[in-house]
Amino acid sequence: MYIRTVKVPSSSGTVNEYVRVVESYRQDGKVKQRVIADLGRKDFLQALLPSLERVLRGEPRLANQPADVDILETWTWGPVLVIRALFDQLGLGTILDFVCDRQGRRFVPRWQRQGRVQVHFQQLQAWYRTLDRLTAAKSAIEVSLYQRLRDLFSLQPELVLYDITSTYFEGQGPAGLAKHGYSRDGKAQNVQVIVGLVMVAGWPIAHHVWAGNRVDGTTVTEVVRDLVQRFAFRRLLFVGDRGMVSEDNLAALAAEDHGYLVGLRRRRHRQVDAWLQQVDETRWVDCPMGISARERKPPLKTRGQEVTGPDSPQRVFVIDSDERRQYEQAKREQAMERTRVRLAKLQQRVADGKLTDAEKIGAAASRALQAHHGYRYYCWELRDGVFHYAEDPVRLPQEKRLEGRYVIATSEKAIGLLDAVAWYKQLMEVERSFRHLKDVLAMRPIYHQVEPRVKGHIFVAALALLVQRLLERRLDDANVDLSAPQSLQAVETVRLVNFKVDKNRRRGVSTPTGRASQVLKAVGITETAPPTPAEGPAEVM
């Protein structure tokens, strides 16, 4: 641990210097720092320095010295304040009254040092039963929250973004849910569940949990039907990624008079290559760039053009991205070089007579081409006992046409190119939400072995994502340049303290730092004192 000073501007424009105790720790192979204690303003500490030195040396208090203060207990209080305020704004406190005690009582865990979860078994079971009740009420809770969001932010529910991820189990998991399937976490050896997230206007309004072997495209009609029946959506524009696209799904959407805006699989859709060849290099329209693209020198452009005629049953746009092209070209060149090395070694083995059987040579060539998708770039033949390989004259040009380009299709006649690109790019918000769910909000891994508790675990993470989204909205509205995790870290300096002054027990809250004050103000918090408990015990066991 070490001492760090930070300068923080106050609302009056003056700059105050604060002293903090900071600890270094290692996480995921990286050295990070966290604040252990905020000691207060440097000028105040300087005034207290003589008294502090006497205390540290064990000298008695002077006759005119203020009363001794004994710190009994301290708790991190700032994040609790922020989350309580956001809960109230979302109406979550009222909605979750059946599981929450909002009477100002302090929960006291009963520690038990055994096993992975180190609390008393009875408390653990009480928490788990709370998950069971939460899961049972999920349908009604999501609808109530959506109605609250609609009232708060005037949501327009026409544009629905949907995507899927997976999260894995440590252990066997419940038999009905825990299945092997395509893992987005790189944990193919672990059983998993599939999680689908529905977002409207940037807000997560619903999620679904399926068995780990569920195929992405088979979930679409179920999700749309749920939005119509449970949330009373009349007509929606479904925005989904390539895994959601099938002729059956698009037909089902059209049959219910819903629209769609979807990405197409570039290699599996039979018409994509033909559309790419229809591109007119003189007809590109520049699209707005993201922040990262604008910061590059020269800036990386995104362009688009429509390649279908006015009478086409669906409209198709080809999008060309410099940033995507740089990435995909580098990956192709890397894969080609790795494949070339394997093919060259195979060629040498055949030339040296170490491999002569044609069937075994073919099997070795197949393995070499499969390892890094080399079949997309190279072809081979065995001619007069000599192994030859070369760049594929058909497939390689197709791959180069794909680089930096993707294709989106829509049923909507009134959508312009720029709107189509902007709405499709909003799917990245869903992907960002998945990263927060998994890494920040601890949705993975799952240890529960009972299905309702698995779903309850995921529901808690989804609720936390909603609260985080509201925090980001409040910070943005107040022009506070902090992310949600940064803001919660800033308010950790607000501490609730139980202390004694000459044997009299008291309670107080530490003064927020400049950044913490900005966060509290953005969320609308003016009173930092804890609520007074109702009649009865002040603590809950």
N, C-alpha and C positions, 0 to 999 in steps of 0.2 A: 504494500500500500504506500501511497505517497500523497503529498499535498499539491493541489492545483488551484490556481486563481483564475477566475473568469470575469470579464467585464461585460456588464449587462446594462443597456440603456433603459432608463425609467420613462414613464409616461410624460414626465416634465422635461425630458430632453437631457438630463444629467446622466452621467455614466457611473454606476456603482460597481465596485469590485468585490466579488464574493470568494470565500475560501471553502474548498471542498476536499473531502478525503476520497481518493480514487483508488480502486483496486484493479489490477491487471489479471486477466484470466484467459484461458485458451478454450476455444470452441471451434469445432470442425477444422482443426489444424491452424487456426488463425488466432493471433493475440488481439484481444479486445479489452476495452476499459468500461467500468461502470462506477457510478457514484455511490459510495457507501454512506456518506453523511454530508450534509450541507451545514457548515459551521457558522454561516451568517456573513454579514458584511465585514469587510476587512477593517474599516475604520472603527466599527463597534468592538471588534475583537482586540484591536490595539488598545482601546480604553480599558478593557478587562484584563489585559496581559499581566499587570502586577498581581491582581488577585488570583489569576490562573496559575501563575508561577508559585505562589504561596500554597495553593491547594496541592499542586503536584509535588511540592517538597514536604507536605504534611504539616505545615506550620498552622497554628491556631488562627481563627478569624479575628481581625481587628475589631475594636469596640464600635467603630463607626461603619463597619463593613456591612453590606446588605445581608439579609438572612440566607442561610444555607439552603440550597435547592438540591434535593435528591431526585434524580430521574428514576422512576420505578419501571415504566414500560413505555415503549414507543412502537408505533405501527405506521406503515406506509398508508397514508390517507388520501393523497391527491388523486390517484387513479380511481379509487372508490367514489370520490365526489363526482368525477367526470362521468363515470359509467352510470351512476345513479341519475344524474341529470339527463343523460341520453335515454335511459330507460323511461324516465317520466315523459320525455318529449315524444317517444314512440308509443306511449301507453302500455309499455311492457309490464310495468309494475302491476297495473290493474289486471291485465290479461293473464299474468302468471301468479296471481294471488294464491292460487291453490298450491304453489310450491315454495313461495318466498315469504320470509318474515321481514316486513318493512317497518317494524316498530322500534328501530333503534337499538336492538339487542346485538350483542357481539357473540359471534359463534366461536366456541372454544373447542378445537380438535383434541381428541384423546389419543395421544401418540402411543403407538405400539411397535417396537422395533423388531419387526419380523416380516419377511416376505418383501415383495416389490412395493405394495401399497402400505405405508407405515402408519396406519391409523387403526383404531380399534375396530374389530370385525362388525360390531353392532352399528357403529357410525357408518362404516362402509356400506353395509346393507341398506341403511336409511337413504344414503345418497343414491344407490342403485335403484331403490324403489321410486325415488324422485324422477329418475330417467324413465322408468316405466310409465309414470303418470304423464310425463312430458310427451312421450311417444304417442300415448293414447289420445292426447288432445292436439296433435300436430295439425290436423286438417283445419280445425276451427281457429287455431292460433295464427296460421299463415293467412287465412282469409281476413281475420281481424287486423293483422298488421298491414296487409295490402290496402284495406279500406282507410286505415290511419294514414298511410303514405299518400294515398290518393287525395285525401283532404288537406294534408300538409303541403304537398308540392304540385297539386293539380296534374297528376300523371295522365298522360295520353297513352292508353294501353294498346294502341294499334301495332307498335313495333315490339316484337318479342324475340329476345336473343336466347339461344339455347345451346348448351354444349355439355360434354360428358367427360368425366375423369374416373380414375379408379383409386382406391386406397386399400392397403394390404393389411393382413392380420399377422400378429405374432402368436402362433398357436394355431389350433384347428379352426376356430370360429364356429358359428352355428351352421349346421348342415344345410339348411335351406338357402343361405345367402353366400357362404364362403365357398367360392369355386375358383378354379384356375381359369384364367383368361388372358387377354392381351393387357399387359401391365404397363401403365404410363410411368410407373415408379422404378422400372428396371428391376423388379422383384418377381420374375417369372416363376421362381420356386415357391413363392408364397401364395396362399389362397387370398382372394380379394373380394371386394364388392364394387359395384358400379354406382357412381353418383352423378345424377343429372341436375344441372342448375339452370333455373329460369330467371332471366333478368328483364326488367322493363324500365326504360329511362335511367339505366345505370343502377337500379335498385334490385337486389335479390329478393324475389317475392315467393319463390317456391323451390323445393328440391325434391328429388325422388331417389330412392335407394333400390337397386336391383341386384340380383345374383351376379357374381363376378364373371360369369361366362355369357352374360347378355350381350347381344350384338347391338352396336350403336343405333343403326337404322331402324331396328324394331321397336324403339322406344318413342318415336316421334308421334305417332297417332295417339298413343296413350297420353302423352304430355298435352297435346292440343285438346283432346277431349276433356282432360282435367281442367284446363284453363276456361273452357266454355261452360262446363257444368258447375265447377266450384267457384270460379271467379267472375262468372257471367260475362265473359268476353263475347261480343257478337261477331266481329270480324277482326282478324289479326293478320299481320304480316310476319311470317315466320322467317327468322334469320338464323341459318345454321351452317356448320362447316361441312366439308366434303363427306365425312362419315355418315351424315344424315340423309344423303341424297340417294333415292331410289325412285324408279318410275311409279311404284306403288304409293310411296309417300307423297310425291307430288300430285298424283291423281287423287289421293284422299284429301289433300288440302284443297284442290280445285273443286272437288265434289261438295265440300262444305262452304264454298265461296270464300276461302281464305287465300291470301297471297303468300308468295315465298320469295326469298332472296338467298340463294345458296351458292356456295363454292362447288365447283365440279372437280372430280378426280381427274387429274391431268393425264395419267397413263391408262386409266381403265375406261374412261368415257370414250366411246367410239368416234365422236365428232370433234373432240378437243383439238387434235392435230390439224384437222381440216380448217377449223376456225382460226387457229394460229397462222395458217398459211394465207388466210384472207386478209391479214393485217396490212393496212396501207400505211407505210412509214411516214407519209405526209399528213396524216389525219389525226395524229396524237393530240390529246387535250391534257394540259398540265393539271394535276390534282394537288390540293394542299398537302404540304409535307409535315411530318412529325418533327418534334424538337430535335431528336437525335440526327435526323436527316439534314435539317437546316444547319446544324453545327458543323457538319463536315465541309471540308474545303477541297474541291468545289462542292456545293450542296448536291445531295443525292436526290434525283428527281423521281417522282411517281407520275406516270401518264396512263391514259386510258382511251379506248375507243370502242364504239359499238360495231359489231360485225354482222348483225342480222338485219334483214330488211324490214320495212314497215308492216308487211303482211305476215311476219313470222309469229307463230303461236306463243313463243317466249322470246324475251330479249336477252341477248348475250353480250357481255362486255369483256374485252381482254384488257388486263391491267399489266403494265410494265413498270417494274421497280428496280432502280439502280442498286439499292441496298440489298435487295433479295438476289439480284444477279451476281453481285460480288460474292455473297455467301455460297450460292449454289454452284457457281463456277469453281470456286476454291475446293468445295467438297467433291465435285466431279473429277477435277484434276488429281486430287489426292487418291480417290478411289481408282482412277485409271492407272496411276503409277503403281499402286499396290498390286493391282491385278496384273499389270505388265511384268512386274518382278516375278510373280508366281508362274505366269505363262513362260517367261524366259527360262526359269529353272526347269520347268517341265520339258521345254524344248531341248535343253542341254541333257537331261536324263535320257530322252529318246535318242539323241545324237550319240551319247556315250554307250548306247546299248543296254542301259540299266533297266529300261522299260520297253518291251517290244510287243506285248499283247495289245491288239487294237482296242479290245473292250476295256482293258485296264487304263489305257491311254485316254479313252473317252471319259471314263469315270473321273480320272484325275483332272482333266480339262473342265469337266462340269463342276467339280469342287472349287477349282480356281476361279471360275466365272461367277459362282454363287456367292463367294465369300464377301465381296465388296460390290455386289450388283454389277459385276464386270460384264455380264451378258448384255448390258445396255450399251456397251462401248466396243466390245471385241467379238470377232468371230474366229473360227479356227477350222482346220482340216488336216487330215492325215493323207499325204500324197506320196506314193512310192516309198512308204516307210519313214517319211520325213514329216515332222510336226511343224505346221505353219500356223501363224496367227497374225491378225491384222485388225485395224480399226473397222468396225462394222459400217458399211457404206449407207445403210438404211437407218439403223437405230441410233447411231451417234449423231447424225444431223437432227433427228427428232429430239434427242435429249438437249441439244444445244438450243433448239427452238423453245424448249420449255424453260430454260434458265431465265430467271428474273420475271417470268410471266405466269399469271394465273387467270382463271376464267370464272366469272360469276354469272349466274342466270337468274332472271326474275320473271314473274308472271305479270308484273305491274306495268301498265302502259304509260303511266304518268310520271314514273321515276326517271330523273335525269341521271347522267353518268356520275356527276360529282356526289349526288346523294347516295347512289348505289355504293360507291366506293367508301364513303364515310360511314354508312350503316354497316357494311361488311367489316370494316376495320374495328367497329365497336365490339366485335367478337373477341378482340384482344383484351377487352375489359373482363370478359368472362374468364379468359385464361389467367389474367392477373388475379382474379378472385380465387381461382383454384390454387394458385401459389400461396395466397394468404391463408386459405383454408388449411392447406397441408403443412406449411412451414411455420407460419406465424401463429395460427390458431390451433395447431396441434391436432389435426384430424387424422394424422398418420403417426405411427401404426395404431391399429385397434387391438386391444387385448380382450375385449368382452367375448364371452362365449354364448350369450343368450341374445336372440334376435332383437327383442324390443330395446335392449340396452345398446346394441350396435347402432340402431336407428336413433336412439336418444343421444348417443355420443356425437353422431353426425349432425343432429338437429342443434345441439348446443353450439357446435362450430359454425353452423349456418346463421344462428342468431347473433353470434359474436361478429360475423362478417357484416350483418346488417347494421349493428351498432357502430362498427368501424366505419362503414360507409357514411353514416350520419355524422360521425366525428369529422371525417374528411370534408364533408359539405359545410359544416360549421366553421372549420378552419379556413376554407376557401372563401366563404362569404365575409369573414373578418380580415382577409388578407394576411393571415398568419402563415408564414412560409415554413411550415413544419409538416412532416408526414404524420399519420396517426400514431405509429410506433414512437416517433421522436417526441410527439406531444405528451404521450403517456409517460415517457421517460422523464420529460421535463417536470411533470407534476409529482413525480416520486419524491421531490424535495419537500413537499408539503406533508408534514408528519403530525400524527396525533400522539400527544404525550401525556402520560399520567405521571405526576410528580408530587413531591412533598416540599412545603415551605414551612420550616420550623414545626414539623410533625403534622401539619394540616395538609390533607390530600386534596389535590386539585387536578384539573384537566385543561389542556390547551392545545391549540393548533399553531404550528410554526408559520412564520410569514412567508408567502410564496416569493420565489425569485422572479426576476423580470420576465423570463420566458414562461414560467408557470403562470404568472398573472395574465399573460396574453392568452394562454390556453383557457384558463378559467373564464375570462371575459368572453371569449369566442363562444363558449358553450352556454353562457348565461348564468354563471355561478357568481353570486355576490356574498353568500353566507357560507363560510367554511366550517362552522361548528357542527359537530355531529348531532343528530336528532336526539331528543330526550326520550329514553325508553318509556313505554307505557307501564302501567302498574304491573308489578310482578318482577321476576328476576331480570337483572341487567345483562345476563349472559345466558346463552343457549348451549347446552352440551350436546 
